[in-house]
């Protein structure tokens, strides 16, 4: 399944953040930095790790940033 989605090469923090962003996107909203930090999938990641993991997701166009501090998964 990861290969089908194109996420098999992502690191564990990247997968956790991607999963959290997908959950929010499916609920019809974007996710903020504070919400990412408080979710069970990402609560154990440091703030710098969160931001380091977001960069490759944005670069690979797996997620987008519609406004400052908010992220959504690409369909």
PDB file as gemmi writes it, atoms N, CA and C in Angstrom:
CRYST1    1.000    1.000    1.000  90.00  90.00  90.00 P 1                      
ATOM      1  N   UNK A   1       0.814  -1.188   0.000  1.00  0.00           N  
ATOM      2  CA  UNK A   1       0.000   0.000   0.000  1.00  0.00           C  
ATOM      3  C   UNK A   1       0.866   1.264   0.000  1.00  0.00           C  
ATOM      4  N   UNK A   2       1.946   1.237   0.785  1.00  0.00           N  
ATOM      5  CA  UNK A   2       2.833   2.396   0.810  1.00  0.00           C  
ATOM      6  C   UNK A   2       3.419   2.665  -0.572  1.00  0.00           C  
ATOM      7  N   UNK A   3       3.756   1.612  -1.293  1.00  0.00           N  
ATOM      8  CA  UNK A   3       4.301   1.794  -2.634  1.00  0.00           C  
ATOM      9  C   UNK A   3       3.253   2.394  -3.561  1.00  0.00           C  
ATOM     10  N   UNK A   4       2.002   1.972  -3.426  1.00  0.00           N  
ATOM     11  CA  UNK A   4       0.928   2.527  -4.245  1.00  0.00           C  
ATOM     12  C   UNK A   4       0.753   4.018  -4.005  1.00  0.00           C  
ATOM     13  N   UNK A   5       0.922   4.439  -2.766  1.00  0.00           N  
ATOM     14  CA  UNK A   5       0.783   5.848  -2.421  1.00  0.00           C  
ATOM     15  C   UNK A   5       2.059   6.646  -2.684  1.00  0.00           C  
ATOM     16  N   UNK A   6       3.166   5.953  -2.935  1.00  0.00           N  
ATOM     17  CA  UNK A   6       4.436   6.632  -3.170  1.00  0.00           C  
ATOM     18  C   UNK A   6       5.106   7.125  -1.912  1.00  0.00           C  
ATOM     19  N   UNK A   7       4.819   6.485  -0.788  1.00  0.00           N  
ATOM     20  CA  UNK A   7       5.400   6.936   0.480  1.00  0.00           C  
ATOM     21  C   UNK A   7       6.318   5.900   1.108  1.00  0.00           C  
ATOM     22  N   UNK A   8       6.655   4.863   0.394  1.00  0.00           N  
ATOM     23  CA  UNK A   8       7.470   3.794   0.973  1.00  0.00           C  
ATOM     24  C   UNK A   8       8.882   4.262   1.338  1.00  0.00           C  
ATOM     25  N   UNK A   9       9.384   5.284   0.663  1.00  0.00           N  
ATOM     26  CA  UNK A   9      10.737   5.762   0.935  1.00  0.00           C  
ATOM     27  C   UNK A   9      10.790   6.848   2.011  1.00  0.00           C  
ATOM     28  N   UNK A  10       9.658   7.198   2.588  1.00  0.00           N  
ATOM     29  CA  UNK A  10       9.627   8.231   3.622  1.00  0.00           C  
ATOM     30  C   UNK A  10      10.147   7.693   4.953  1.00  0.00           C  
ATOM     31  N   UNK A  11      10.727   8.587   5.745  1.00  0.00           N  
ATOM     32  CA  UNK A  11      11.175   8.213   7.089  1.00  0.00           C  
ATOM     33  C   UNK A  11       9.963   8.046   8.009  1.00  0.00           C  
ATOM     34  N   UNK A  12      10.192   7.465   9.178  1.00  0.00           N  
ATOM     35  CA  UNK A  12       9.096   7.256  10.124  1.00  0.00           C  
ATOM     36  C   UNK A  12       8.439   8.585  10.530  1.00  0.00           C  
ATOM     37  N   UNK A  13       9.211   9.636  10.884  1.00  0.00           N  
ATOM     38  CA  UNK A  13       8.559  10.913  11.213  1.00  0.00           C  
ATOM     39  C   UNK A  13       7.749  11.477  10.044  1.00  0.00           C  
ATOM     40  N   UNK A  14       8.261  11.330   8.824  1.00  0.00           N  
ATOM     41  CA  UNK A  14       7.533  11.815   7.652  1.00  0.00           C  
ATOM     42  C   UNK A  14       6.217  11.065   7.484  1.00  0.00           C  
ATOM     43  N   UNK A  15       6.239   9.763   7.700  1.00  0.00           N  
ATOM     44  CA  UNK A  15       5.013   8.958   7.589  1.00  0.00           C  
ATOM     45  C   UNK A  15       4.009   9.337   8.675  1.00  0.00           C  
ATOM     46  N   UNK A  16       4.487   9.575   9.888  1.00  0.00           N  
ATOM     47  CA  UNK A  16       3.591   9.968  10.979  1.00  0.00           C  
ATOM     48  C   UNK A  16       2.927  11.313  10.680  1.00  0.00           C  
ATOM     49  N   UNK A  17       3.714  12.256  10.229  1.00  0.00           N  
ATOM     50  CA  UNK A  17       3.167  13.575   9.908  1.00  0.00           C  
ATOM     51  C   UNK A  17       2.217  13.476   8.724  1.00  0.00           C  
ATOM     52  N   UNK A  18       2.606  12.722   7.708  1.00  0.00           N  
ATOM     53  CA  UNK A  18       1.735  12.541   6.547  1.00  0.00           C  
ATOM     54  C   UNK A  18       0.406  11.920   6.967  1.00  0.00           C  
ATOM     55  N   UNK A  19       0.448  10.911   7.816  1.00  0.00           N  
ATOM     56  CA  UNK A  19      -0.776  10.262   8.289  1.00  0.00           C  
ATOM     57  C   UNK A  19      -1.685  11.255   9.011  1.00  0.00           C  
ATOM     58  N   UNK A  20      -1.096  12.075   9.848  1.00  0.00           N  
ATOM     59  CA  UNK A  20      -1.875  13.071  10.596  1.00  0.00           C  
ATOM     60  C   UNK A  20      -2.493  14.091   9.649  1.00  0.00           C  
ATOM     61  N   UNK A  21      -1.745  14.526   8.658  1.00  0.00           N  
ATOM     62  CA  UNK A  21      -2.262  15.505   7.698  1.00  0.00           C  
ATOM     63  C   UNK A  21      -3.371  14.886   6.852  1.00  0.00           C  
ATOM     64  N   UNK A  22      -3.223  13.619   6.480  1.00  0.00           N  
ATOM     65  CA  UNK A  22      -4.276  12.928   5.721  1.00  0.00           C  
ATOM     66  C   UNK A  22      -5.554  12.850   6.555  1.00  0.00           C  
ATOM     67  N   UNK A  23      -5.438  12.538   7.837  1.00  0.00           N  
ATOM     68  CA  UNK A  23      -6.613  12.472   8.712  1.00  0.00           C  
ATOM     69  C   UNK A  23      -7.358  13.808   8.718  1.00  0.00           C  
ATOM     70  N   UNK A  24      -6.603  14.883   8.852  1.00  0.00           N  
ATOM     71  CA  UNK A  24      -7.227  16.212   8.883  1.00  0.00           C  
ATOM     72  C   UNK A  24      -7.851  16.555   7.538  1.00  0.00           C  
ATOM     73  N   UNK A  25      -7.161  16.226   6.454  1.00  0.00           N  
ATOM     74  CA  UNK A  25      -7.680  16.514   5.122  1.00  0.00           C  
ATOM     75  C   UNK A  25      -8.979  15.759   4.868  1.00  0.00           C  
ATOM     76  N   UNK A  26      -9.020  14.490   5.277  1.00  0.00           N  
ATOM     77  CA  UNK A  26     -10.234  13.691   5.102  1.00  0.00           C  
ATOM     78  C   UNK A  26     -11.390  14.236   5.935  1.00  0.00           C  
ATOM     79  N   UNK A  27     -11.070  14.901   7.033  1.00  0.00           N  
ATOM     80  CA  UNK A  27     -12.095  15.519   7.867  1.00  0.00           C  
ATOM     81  C   UNK A  27     -12.529  16.872   7.306  1.00  0.00           C  
ATOM     82  N   UNK A  28     -11.898  17.283   6.211  1.00  0.00           N  
ATOM     83  CA  UNK A  28     -12.289  18.523   5.551  1.00  0.00           C  
ATOM     84  C   UNK A  28     -11.611  19.770   6.068  1.00  0.00           C  
ATOM     85  N   UNK A  29     -10.462  19.615   6.704  1.00  0.00           N  
ATOM     86  CA  UNK A  29      -9.765  20.792   7.209  1.00  0.00           C  
ATOM     87  C   UNK A  29      -8.265  20.650   7.006  1.00  0.00           C  
ATOM     88  N   UNK A  30      -7.574  21.745   7.197  1.00  0.00           N  
ATOM     89  CA  UNK A  30      -6.119  21.700   7.183  1.00  0.00           C  
ATOM     90  C   UNK A  30      -5.660  21.512   8.620  1.00  0.00           C  
ATOM     91  N   UNK A  31      -4.378  21.270   8.793  1.00  0.00           N  
ATOM     92  CA  UNK A  31      -3.862  21.035  10.146  1.00  0.00           C  
ATOM     93  C   UNK A  31      -2.813  22.088  10.475  1.00  0.00           C  
ATOM     94  N   UNK A  32      -2.850  22.567  11.688  1.00  0.00           N  
ATOM     95  CA  UNK A  32      -1.904  23.585  12.128  1.00  0.00           C  
ATOM     96  C   UNK A  32      -0.726  22.931  12.851  1.00  0.00           C  
ATOM     97  N   UNK A  33       0.306  23.701  13.061  1.00  0.00           N  
ATOM     98  CA  UNK A  33       1.487  23.215  13.764  1.00  0.00           C  
ATOM     99  C   UNK A  33       1.125  22.735  15.172  1.00  0.00           C  
ATOM    100  N   UNK A  34       0.327  23.500  15.877  1.00  0.00           N  
ATOM    101  CA  UNK A  34      -0.052  23.133  17.249  1.00  0.00           C  
ATOM    102  C   UNK A  34      -0.822  21.810  17.275  1.00  0.00           C  
ATOM    103  N   UNK A  35      -1.735  21.615  16.334  1.00  0.00           N  
ATOM    104  CA  UNK A  35      -2.503  20.368  16.274  1.00  0.00           C  
ATOM    105  C   UNK A  35      -1.595  19.187  15.949  1.00  0.00           C  
ATOM    106  N   UNK A  36      -0.594  19.390  15.110  1.00  0.00           N  
ATOM    107  CA  UNK A  36       0.356  18.317  14.793  1.00  0.00           C  
ATOM    108  C   UNK A  36       1.138  17.922  16.026  1.00  0.00           C  
ATOM    109  N   UNK A  37       1.539  18.901  16.810  1.00  0.00           N  
ATOM    110  CA  UNK A  37       2.350  18.619  17.998  1.00  0.00           C  
ATOM    111  C   UNK A  37       1.570  17.861  19.060  1.00  0.00           C  
ATOM    112  N   UNK A  38       0.261  18.004  19.098  1.00  0.00           N  
ATOM    113  CA  UNK A  38      -0.539  17.415  20.168  1.00  0.00           C  
ATOM    114  C   UNK A  38      -1.153  16.068  19.801  1.00  0.00           C  
ATOM    115  N   UNK A  39      -1.060  15.639  18.574  1.00  0.00           N  
ATOM    116  CA  UNK A  39      -1.682  14.382  18.161  1.00  0.00           C  
ATOM    117  C   UNK A  39      -0.820  13.199  18.575  1.00  0.00           C  
ATOM    118  N   UNK A  40      -1.465  12.049  18.867  1.00  0.00           N  
ATOM    119  CA  UNK A  40      -0.734  10.872  19.352  1.00  0.00           C  
ATOM    120  C   UNK A  40       0.298  10.354  18.354  1.00  0.00           C  
ATOM    121  N   UNK A  41       0.079  10.550  17.050  1.00  0.00           N  
ATOM    122  CA  UNK A  41       1.049  10.091  16.051  1.00  0.00           C  
ATOM    123  C   UNK A  41       2.327  10.922  16.053  1.00  0.00           C  
ATOM    124  N   UNK A  42       2.209  12.187  16.460  1.00  0.00           N  
ATOM    125  CA  UNK A  42       3.351  13.086  16.343  1.00  0.00           C  
ATOM    126  C   UNK A  42       3.780  13.738  17.657  1.00  0.00           C  
ATOM    127  N   UNK A  43       3.102  13.449  18.749  1.00  0.00           N  
ATOM    128  CA  UNK A  43       3.410  14.089  20.030  1.00  0.00           C  
ATOM    129  C   UNK A  43       4.820  13.767  20.525  1.00  0.00           C  
ATOM    130  N   UNK A  44       5.362  12.621  20.146  1.00  0.00           N  
ATOM    131  CA  UNK A  44       6.700  12.238  20.602  1.00  0.00           C  
ATOM    132  C   UNK A  44       7.812  12.830  19.741  1.00  0.00           C  
ATOM    133  N   UNK A  45       7.465  13.552  18.688  1.00  0.00           N  
ATOM    134  CA  UNK A  45       8.477  14.174  17.814  1.00  0.00           C  
ATOM    135  C   UNK A  45       8.774  15.592  18.283  1.00  0.00           C  
ATOM    136  N   UNK A  46      10.038  15.956  18.253  1.00  0.00           N  
ATOM    137  CA  UNK A  46      10.395  17.322  18.631  1.00  0.00           C  
ATOM    138  C   UNK A  46       9.926  18.294  17.549  1.00  0.00           C  
ATOM    139  N   UNK A  47       9.806  19.542  17.927  1.00  0.00           N  
ATOM    140  CA  UNK A  47       9.367  20.572  16.972  1.00  0.00           C  
ATOM    141  C   UNK A  47      10.303  20.664  15.763  1.00  0.00           C  
ATOM    142  N   UNK A  48      11.633  20.668  15.956  1.00  0.00           N  
ATOM    143  CA  UNK A  48      12.527  20.693  14.783  1.00  0.00           C  
ATOM    144  C   UNK A  48      12.338  19.477  13.871  1.00  0.00           C  
ATOM    145  N   UNK A  49      12.107  18.299  14.469  1.00  0.00           N  
ATOM    146  CA  UNK A  49      11.880  17.089  13.665  1.00  0.00           C  
ATOM    147  C   UNK A  49      10.613  17.227  12.838  1.00  0.00           C  
ATOM    148  N   UNK A  50       9.566  17.802  13.428  1.00  0.00           N  
ATOM    149  CA  UNK A  50       8.336  18.032  12.678  1.00  0.00           C  
ATOM    150  C   UNK A  50       8.604  18.863  11.428  1.00  0.00           C  
ATOM    151  N   UNK A  51       9.322  19.951  11.607  1.00  0.00           N  
ATOM    152  CA  UNK A  51       9.584  20.826  10.467  1.00  0.00           C  
ATOM    153  C   UNK A  51      10.545  20.200   9.460  1.00  0.00           C  
ATOM    154  N   UNK A  52      11.525  19.436   9.950  1.00  0.00           N  
ATOM    155  CA  UNK A  52      12.429  18.733   9.023  1.00  0.00           C  
ATOM    156  C   UNK A  52      11.679  17.687   8.211  1.00  0.00           C  
ATOM    157  N   UNK A  53      10.679  17.065   8.805  1.00  0.00           N  
ATOM    158  CA  UNK A  53       9.904  16.043   8.104  1.00  0.00           C  
ATOM    159  C   UNK A  53       8.922  16.655   7.114  1.00  0.00           C  
ATOM    160  N   UNK A  54       8.473  17.864   7.358  1.00  0.00           N  
ATOM    161  CA  UNK A  54       7.533  18.520   6.450  1.00  0.00           C  
ATOM    162  C   UNK A  54       8.208  18.929   5.146  1.00  0.00           C  
ATOM    163  N   UNK A  55       9.456  19.363   5.219  1.00  0.00           N  
ATOM    164  CA  UNK A  55      10.153  19.850   4.018  1.00  0.00           C  
ATOM    165  C   UNK A  55      10.145  18.853   2.859  1.00  0.00           C  
ATOM    166  N   UNK A  56      10.533  17.588   3.068  1.00  0.00           N  
ATOM    167  CA  UNK A  56      10.503  16.656   1.929  1.00  0.00           C  
ATOM    168  C   UNK A  56       9.090  16.346   1.449  1.00  0.00           C  
ATOM    169  N   UNK A  57       8.116  16.369   2.348  1.00  0.00           N  
ATOM    170  CA  UNK A  57       6.733  16.136   1.931  1.00  0.00           C  
ATOM    171  C   UNK A  57       6.257  17.251   1.008  1.00  0.00           C  
ATOM    172  N   UNK A  58       6.635  18.477   1.329  1.00  0.00           N  
ATOM    173  CA  UNK A  58       6.309  19.606   0.459  1.00  0.00           C  
ATOM    174  C   UNK A  58       7.076  19.520  -0.860  1.00  0.00           C  
ATOM    175  N   UNK A  59       8.362  19.183  -0.785  1.00  0.00           N  
ATOM    176  CA  UNK A  59       9.201  19.102  -1.985  1.00  0.00           C  
ATOM    177  C   UNK A  59       8.715  18.031  -2.958  1.00  0.00           C  
ATOM    178  N   UNK A  60       8.203  16.932  -2.420  1.00  0.00           N  
ATOM    179  CA  UNK A  60       7.709  15.835  -3.265  1.00  0.00           C  
ATOM    180  C   UNK A  60       6.255  16.039  -3.667  1.00  0.00           C  
ATOM    181  N   UNK A  61       5.681  17.161  -3.249  1.00  0.00           N  
ATOM    182  CA  UNK A  61       4.302  17.513  -3.563  1.00  0.00           C  
ATOM    183  C   UNK A  61       3.305  16.491  -3.005  1.00  0.00           C  
ATOM    184  N   UNK A  62       3.650  15.878  -1.882  1.00  0.00           N  
ATOM    185  CA  UNK A  62       2.754  14.949  -1.208  1.00  0.00           C  
ATOM    186  C   UNK A  62       1.733  15.736  -0.387  1.00  0.00           C  
ATOM    187  N   UNK A  63       2.188  16.872   0.156  1.00  0.00           N  
ATOM    188  CA  UNK A  63       1.305  17.787   0.877  1.00  0.00           C  
ATOM    189  C   UNK A  63       1.507  19.184   0.303  1.00  0.00           C  
ATOM    190  N   UNK A  64       0.557  20.067   0.585  1.00  0.00           N  
ATOM    191  CA  UNK A  64       0.698  21.467   0.197  1.00  0.00           C  
ATOM    192  C   UNK A  64       0.443  22.340   1.414  1.00  0.00           C  
ATOM    193  N   UNK A  65       0.868  23.574   1.293  1.00  0.00           N  
ATOM    194  CA  UNK A  65       0.692  24.544   2.370  1.00  0.00           C  
ATOM    195  C   UNK A  65      -0.168  25.686   1.828  1.00  0.00           C  
ATOM    196  N   UNK A  66      -1.516  25.597   2.013  1.00  0.00           N  
ATOM    197  CA  UNK A  66      -2.387  26.630   1.460  1.00  0.00           C  
ATOM    198  C   UNK A  66      -2.226  27.993   2.138  1.00  0.00           C  
ATOM    199  N   UNK A  67      -1.816  27.997   3.392  1.00  0.00           N  
ATOM    200  CA  UNK A  67      -1.540  29.245   4.096  1.00  0.00           C  
ATOM    201  C   UNK A  67      -0.473  28.966   5.158  1.00  0.00           C  
ATOM    202  N   UNK A  68       0.091  30.021   5.675  1.00  0.00           N  
ATOM    203  CA  UNK A  68       1.183  29.895   6.635  1.00  0.00           C  
ATOM    204  C   UNK A  68       0.771  29.023   7.834  1.00  0.00           C  
ATOM    205  N   UNK A  69       1.555  27.962   8.073  1.00  0.00           N  
ATOM    206  CA  UNK A  69       1.327  27.108   9.242  1.00  0.00           C  
ATOM    207  C   UNK A  69       0.230  26.080   9.089  1.00  0.00           C  
ATOM    208  N   UNK A  70      -0.373  25.976   7.908  1.00  0.00           N  
ATOM    209  CA  UNK A  70      -1.434  25.002   7.692  1.00  0.00           C  
ATOM    210  C   UNK A  70      -1.057  24.106   6.513  1.00  0.00           C  
ATOM    211  N   UNK A  71      -1.402  22.826   6.621  1.00  0.00           N  
ATOM    212  CA  UNK A  71      -1.016  21.855   5.606  1.00  0.00           C  
ATOM    213  C   UNK A  71      -2.189  20.941   5.271  1.00  0.00           C  
ATOM    214  N   UNK A  72      -2.246  20.523   3.997  1.00  0.00           N  
ATOM    215  CA  UNK A  72      -3.255  19.563   3.555  1.00  0.00           C  
ATOM    216  C   UNK A  72      -2.570  18.526   2.666  1.00  0.00           C  
ATOM    217  N   UNK A  73      -3.138  17.327   2.628  1.00  0.00           N  
ATOM    218  CA  UNK A  73      -2.622  16.269   1.770  1.00  0.00           C  
ATOM    219  C   UNK A  73      -3.154  16.473   0.352  1.00  0.00           C  
ATOM    220  N   UNK A  74      -2.309  16.185  -0.630  1.00  0.00           N  
ATOM    221  CA  UNK A  74      -2.746  16.275  -2.020  1.00  0.00           C  
ATOM    222  C   UNK A  74      -3.525  15.019  -2.381  1.00  0.00           C  
ATOM    223  N   UNK A  75      -4.560  15.213  -3.152  1.00  0.00           N  
ATOM    224  CA  UNK A  75      -5.407  14.082  -3.560  1.00  0.00           C  
ATOM    225  C   UNK A  75      -4.720  13.235  -4.606  1.00  0.00           C  
TER     226      UNK A  75                                                      
END                                                                             
